Amino acid sequence: MGMAAEPRFHVLAVDDSLIDRKLIEKLLKNSSYQVTTVDSGSKALEFLGLHENDPNTPFVSPNGHQEVEVNLIITDYCMPGMTGYDLLKKIKESSSLRDIPVVIMSSENVPSRINRCLEEGAEEFFLKPVQIADVKRLKPHMMKAKNKDHEQENQEKQDVVSEESEKSEAESQPPQQQQQQQQSSNNNNKRKALEEGLSPDRTRRRYSGLTVV
């Protein structure tokens, strides 16, 4: 039996420069990634299936399915209209996309710009021209996001199974037993309320171990 094929990750590359787009596309494809390129932040949002003015309203295609899965977004910082920073913020504000790793690229080494992007949730900040060594740093971020998705899916499945099990167990109990359990619970609640009402701690104050009457 052959080994299972390693999943092929899909990267969305965003850059208004045709030359830089072609370069990053070539580097990513040489690393066996599926690549989609767009030349603006607004087109990136459109591809991701988001309305530009409402990041929490996903666009659903005419056939009823949401857009293709994207495992990582790499975007230029300086672009006309929507900057890479603006795109980053919109993605992190979206409940459906915030877990997608985002990497920022820039030809300018500006520490304040780098820090701002990292604080907003960017995974990396690459200086142009992007090198193959930079591209190799992308995979761990995609693997981490993929594993997180699997953990969430497994937890959701476990929650559903647990709820169904509890429901089935409750339905399998005889009506008399259910009534007795309910009556016992009501009695316990009444007893607890009575004890709290008679508790001396509710009517007396204590100071340094002495009771003040």
Phi, psi and chi 1 to 4 in degrees:
 res  aa     phi    psi   chi1   chi2   chi3   chi4
   1 MET       -  130.8 -178.5 -179.2  -65.1      -
   2 GLY   -77.7  160.6      -      -      -      -
   3 MET   -72.1  147.7  -63.9  -69.5  -70.0      -
   4 ALA   -66.8  138.9      -      -      -      -
   5 ALA   -67.4  139.5      -      -      -      -
   6 GLU   -70.2  136.3 -173.4  173.5  -20.0      -
   7 PRO   -59.9  139.9   21.5  -33.1      -      -
   8 ARG   -93.7  117.9 -168.1  178.5 -175.0 -157.0
   9 PHE   -80.6  148.5  -68.5  111.9      -      -
  10 HIS  -110.1  122.6 -178.4 -161.5      -      -
  11 VAL  -113.0  132.9  178.2      -      -      -
  12 LEU  -100.6  117.4  174.5   61.7      -      -
  13 ALA  -105.5  129.9      -      -      -      -
  14 VAL  -123.4  118.7 -170.1      -      -      -
  15 ASP  -161.5  133.7 -159.1  -43.0      -      -
  16 ASP   -78.3  -13.6   62.6  -53.5      -      -
  17 SER   -88.7  121.1  166.4      -      -      -
  18 LEU   -61.1  -42.5  176.7   60.3      -      -
  19 ILE   -61.8  -46.6  -65.0  176.0      -      -
  20 ASP   -67.0  -35.1  -72.0  -19.2      -      -
  21 ARG   -63.1  -44.8  -95.0 -159.5  -35.5  -83.3
  22 LYS   -64.4  -37.6  -68.7  -63.8 -176.6 -178.2
  23 LEU   -65.5  -50.3  173.0   60.8      -      -
  24 ILE   -66.9  -34.5 -169.2   65.8      -      -
  25 GLU   -62.5  -43.8 -179.6  179.7   14.5      -
  26 LYS   -64.0  -44.5 -178.6  178.1  179.9 -179.3
  27 LEU   -61.6  -42.3  -71.6  172.5      -      -
  28 LEU   -68.8  -42.4  -69.4  168.2      -      -
  29 LYS   -67.2  -36.2  -74.7 -173.9  174.6  179.9
  30 ASN   -64.9  -20.8  -73.4  -16.1      -      -
  31 SER   -96.4   14.1  -62.7      -      -      -
  32 SER    70.0   27.1  -59.9      -      -      -
  33 TYR   -94.6  147.8  -65.9  125.8      -      -
  34 GLN   -78.8  133.5  178.6 -175.1  -11.0      -
  35 VAL  -127.5  135.7 -173.4      -      -      -
  36 THR  -123.5  131.8  -62.4      -      -      -
  37 THR  -117.1  142.0   60.5      -      -      -
  38 VAL  -136.8  160.3  -67.5      -      -      -
  39 ASP  -105.1   11.4   60.8    6.8      -      -
  40 SER  -159.7  159.9   68.5      -      -      -
  41 GLY   -65.7  -37.7      -      -      -      -
  42 SER   -65.1  -38.2   58.5      -      -      -
  43 LYS   -69.0  -32.1  -73.1 -176.4  179.5  178.8
  44 ALA   -64.1  -44.6      -      -      -      -
  45 LEU   -62.2  -39.9  -72.2 -179.5      -      -
  46 GLU   -63.0  -43.0 -177.7  179.6  -14.0      -
  47 PHE   -65.2  -37.0 -179.9   81.9      -      -
  48 LEU   -74.1  -11.7  -68.9  166.6      -      -
  49 GLY    88.7   26.9      -      -      -      -
  50 LEU  -114.2  145.6  -71.6 -173.9      -      -
  51 HIS   -77.6  132.7  -65.5  -72.5      -      -
  52 GLU   -59.6  -36.5 -177.1  173.6  -16.4      -
  53 ASN   -88.6   -8.7  -63.8  -35.0      -      -
  54 ASP  -142.6   89.4 -173.0   -0.1      -      -
  55 PRO   -65.6  -13.2   23.6  -33.3      -      -
  56 ASN   -96.9    4.8  -73.5  -44.2      -      -
  57 THR  -110.2   97.9  -55.9      -      -      -
  58 PRO   -70.8  142.5   25.9  -32.2      -      -
  59 PHE   -83.9  132.3  169.8   78.5      -      -
  60 VAL  -110.3  127.2  177.6      -      -      -
  61 SER   -65.2  161.0   58.2      -      -      -
  62 PRO   -56.0  -27.6  -26.1   34.5      -      -
  63 ASN   -84.0    5.3   59.7   10.3      -      -
  64 GLY    89.9    1.2      -      -      -      -
  65 HIS  -110.0  145.1  -62.8  -72.1      -      -
  66 GLN   -73.5  165.3 -158.9  159.8  -32.6      -
  67 GLU   -62.5  168.5  -63.7  -57.7  -54.7      -
  68 VAL   -59.8  148.8   65.5      -      -      -
  69 GLU   -69.7  137.4 -179.6 -176.5    9.6      -
  70 VAL  -120.0  129.5  171.9      -      -      -
  71 ASN   -95.4  -20.4  -58.2  110.1      -      -
  72 LEU  -161.0  147.5 -177.9  137.4      -      -
  73 ILE  -120.1  127.6  -60.3  161.6      -      -
  74 ILE  -120.0  122.8 -177.2  165.1      -      -
  75 THR  -133.7  145.6  177.7      -      -      -
  76 ASP   -68.9  149.7 -176.1   29.6      -      -
  77 TYR   -80.6  -50.5 -177.3   93.4      -      -
  78 CYS   -91.2  105.2  -67.7      -      -      -
  79 MET  -139.5  146.2  -63.6 -174.9  -67.7      -
  80 PRO   -66.2  146.7   23.1  -32.9      -      -
  81 GLY    80.4 -108.1      -      -      -      -
  82 MET   -88.7  118.8 -176.7 -175.4  -60.6      -
  83 THR   -77.1  169.5   66.8      -      -      -
  84 GLY   -62.4  -33.2      -      -      -      -
  85 TYR   -66.0  -42.0  177.7   73.9      -      -
  86 ASP   -62.3  -42.2  -65.4  -27.3      -      -
  87 LEU   -62.9  -43.9  176.3   60.1      -      -
  88 LEU   -56.5  -47.1  168.6   67.2      -      -
  89 LYS   -61.4  -43.1  -72.4 -175.4   63.8  176.1
  90 LYS   -65.3  -37.6  -73.2 -173.3  176.6  -66.7
  91 ILE   -66.9  -43.0  -69.2  168.0      -      -
  92 LYS   -72.7  -19.3  -64.7  -53.4  175.4 -178.0
  93 GLU   -83.2  -13.6  -71.6  168.8   -0.5      -
  94 SER   -86.2  126.6  167.5      -      -      -
  95 SER   -65.6  -26.0   58.6      -      -      -
  96 SER   -92.0  -15.6   59.6      -      -      -
  97 LEU  -121.9   -6.5  -61.4  176.7      -      -
  98 ARG   -61.6  -21.0   62.6  166.1   62.9  105.9
  99 ASP   -85.5   -5.7  -69.3  -27.5      -      -
 100 ILE   -73.6  126.0  -61.3  177.9      -      -
 101 PRO   -63.3  139.9  -18.6   31.0      -      -
 102 VAL  -124.1  131.7  179.3      -      -      -
 103 VAL  -119.7  134.6  172.1      -      -      -
 104 ILE  -103.7  140.4  -53.2  -67.2      -      -
 105 MET  -117.7  148.0  -52.9  175.9  -70.9      -
 106 SER  -159.4  147.5  178.1      -      -      -
 107 SER   -87.4   -4.2   56.2      -      -      -
 108 GLU  -113.6  128.1  -60.4  175.2   -1.5      -
 109 ASN   -91.2   86.5 -172.8    1.0      -      -
 110 VAL  -114.6  106.2 -178.0      -      -      -
 111 PRO   -53.1  -42.3  -28.1   36.5      -      -
 112 SER   -63.9  -36.7   60.0      -      -      -
 113 ARG   -67.6  -43.9  176.8 -176.5  -63.3  175.0
 114 ILE   -61.6  -47.9  -63.9  172.3      -      -
 115 ASN   -62.2  -39.2  -68.9  -25.6      -      -
 116 ARG   -63.4  -41.6 -175.3  167.7   63.9  158.3
 117 CYS   -67.7  -42.3  -69.9      -      -      -
 118 LEU   -65.9  -37.9  -65.0  176.7      -      -
 119 GLU   -67.3  -29.7  -71.3  172.1   -0.4      -
 120 GLU   -79.3  -10.9 -167.2   62.0   38.5      -
 121 GLY   122.6    3.6      -      -      -      -
 122 ALA   -66.9  142.9      -      -      -      -
 123 GLU   -81.0  -36.1  -57.6  -67.3  -18.6      -
 124 GLU  -146.0  162.2  -61.0  -90.1    5.9      -
 125 PHE  -133.7  109.0 -165.2  105.8      -      -
 126 PHE   -98.6  140.2  -66.8  159.8      -      -
 127 LEU   -90.8  135.9  -69.6  176.8      -      -
 128 LYS   -77.8  151.7  -68.5 -177.7  174.9 -178.8
 129 PRO   -74.1  138.7   28.3  -34.5      -      -
 130 VAL   -66.0  137.2  175.5      -      -      -
 131 GLN  -106.9  164.4  -53.1  -69.6  -29.9      -
 132 ILE   -61.6  -31.9 -170.9   63.9      -      -
 133 ALA   -63.4  -33.4      -      -      -      -
 134 ASP   -68.1  -43.3  -63.7  -37.4      -      -
 135 VAL   -61.4  -34.4  172.1      -      -      -
 136 LYS   -66.1  -19.0  -70.5 -179.6  178.5  179.5
 137 ARG   -83.1   -4.6  -70.4  159.1   57.4 -174.3
 138 LEU   -78.9  -37.3  -59.8  178.2      -      -
 139 LYS   -56.8  -44.9 -172.3  173.5 -178.8  179.1
 140 PRO   -56.9  -35.4  -26.0   35.4      -      -
 141 HIS   -67.3  -38.7  -60.2  -58.7      -      -
 142 MET   -70.9  -38.3  -70.5 -175.6  -86.9      -
 143 MET   -64.4  -40.8  -68.6  -64.3  -65.1      -
 144 LYS   -63.1  -44.5 -178.6  179.2  177.6 -178.6
 145 ALA   -65.9  -38.6      -      -      -      -
 146 LYS   -64.4  -44.7 -160.6   77.1  172.5  176.0
 147 ASN   -63.7  -36.7  -68.2  -24.5      -      -
 148 LYS   -64.7  -40.4 -175.7  177.0  179.8 -179.1
 149 ASP   -62.6  -41.6  -71.2  -18.1      -      -
 150 HIS   -65.3  -40.1  -72.8  160.9      -      -
 151 GLU   -63.7  -40.8  -70.5  175.4    0.7      -
 152 GLN   -65.4  -40.8  -69.8  176.9  -15.8      -
 153 GLU   -64.2  -43.3  -70.8  175.3    2.0      -
 154 ASN   -65.0  -39.2  -69.0  -25.0      -      -
 155 GLN   -65.1  -40.8 -175.1   60.0   48.9      -
 156 GLU   -63.4  -40.1  -70.5  172.0   -1.2      -
 157 LYS   -65.1  -41.2  -70.7  177.9 -178.4  178.1
 158 GLN   -64.0  -39.2  -69.6  176.4    3.1      -
 159 ASP   -63.3  -41.8  -68.0  -17.9      -      -
 160 VAL   -64.4  -45.0  170.3      -      -      -
 161 VAL   -62.7  -41.0  170.4      -      -      -
 162 SER   -63.9  -43.4  178.0      -      -      -
 163 GLU   -64.0  -42.3  -70.4  175.1    3.8      -
 164 GLU   -65.6  -37.9  -69.1  178.6  -11.0      -
 165 SER   -65.1  -44.3  177.0      -      -      -
 166 GLU   -64.6  -40.4  -68.7  175.1   -0.4      -
 167 LYS   -65.0  -42.2 -177.2  178.7  179.1 -178.4
 168 SER   -65.2  -40.1  176.5      -      -      -
 169 GLU   -65.0  -40.5 -177.1  178.1  -11.6      -
 170 ALA   -66.4  -39.9      -      -      -      -
 171 GLU   -70.5  -25.7  -69.7  175.8  -12.4      -
 172 SER   -80.7  -13.7   64.8      -      -      -
 173 GLN   -73.9  141.7  -67.9  179.5   -8.8      -
 174 PRO   -61.9  147.2  -19.4   31.1      -      -
 175 PRO   -54.2  -36.1  -24.3   33.0      -      -
 176 GLN   -64.6  -41.4 -176.2  177.9   -0.7      -
 177 GLN   -66.0  -40.0 -175.0  176.5   -8.6      -
 178 GLN   -62.3  -39.9  -67.2 -176.9   19.1      -
 179 GLN   -66.5  -40.2 -175.1  176.0   -1.2      -
 180 GLN   -64.6  -41.0  -71.1  174.9  -10.2      -
 181 GLN   -63.3  -41.1  -71.4  179.7  -12.4      -
 182 GLN   -65.0  -41.9 -177.5   64.7   37.1      -
 183 GLN   -65.9  -40.7 -175.5  176.0   -3.6      -
 184 SER   -63.5  -40.3  175.2      -      -      -
 185 SER   -64.4  -41.6  177.0      -      -      -
 186 ASN   -63.6  -42.1  -69.2  -20.0      -      -
 187 ASN   -63.5  -41.0  -69.7  -21.2      -      -
 188 ASN   -62.6  -40.2  -71.0  -23.1      -      -
 189 ASN   -64.7  -40.7  -69.8  -22.3      -      -
 190 LYS   -66.2  -41.2  -70.6  179.5 -178.6  178.6
 191 ARG   -64.1  -42.1 -171.4 -179.9  -60.6  109.8
 192 LYS   -63.2  -42.2 -176.9  177.7  179.7 -178.5
 193 ALA   -64.3  -39.1      -      -      -      -
 194 LEU   -66.7  -42.4 -178.3   60.8      -      -
 195 GLU   -65.0  -38.9  -70.1  172.7   -8.1      -
 196 GLU   -66.1  -35.2  -71.3  179.5  -10.3      -
 197 GLY   -69.3  -29.9      -      -      -      -
 198 LEU   -96.0   -3.7  -63.4  177.3      -      -
 199 SER   -61.5  127.2  173.8      -      -      -
 200 PRO   -62.8  -23.2   23.1  -34.2      -      -
 201 ASP   -65.9  -20.5  -68.9  -23.6      -      -
 202 ARG   -85.5  -15.4  -62.7  172.9   64.1   87.6
 203 THR  -117.1  -13.6   56.8      -      -      -
 204 ARG  -120.7  145.6  -63.8 -179.5 -179.6 -179.0
 205 ARG  -102.3  142.9  -65.6 -179.9  -62.7  172.8
 206 ARG  -116.5  133.7  -63.4 -177.5 -176.4  -85.4
 207 TYR  -128.3  118.1  -64.3   92.0      -      -
 208 SER    50.9   39.9  -57.3      -      -      -
 209 GLY    84.8   -7.1      -      -      -      -
 210 LEU   -99.0  140.1  -61.6  176.7      -      -
 211 THR   -91.9  124.1  -57.6      -      -      -
 212 VAL   -98.9  118.7  179.4      -      -      -
 213 VAL   -95.6      -  179.9      -      -      -
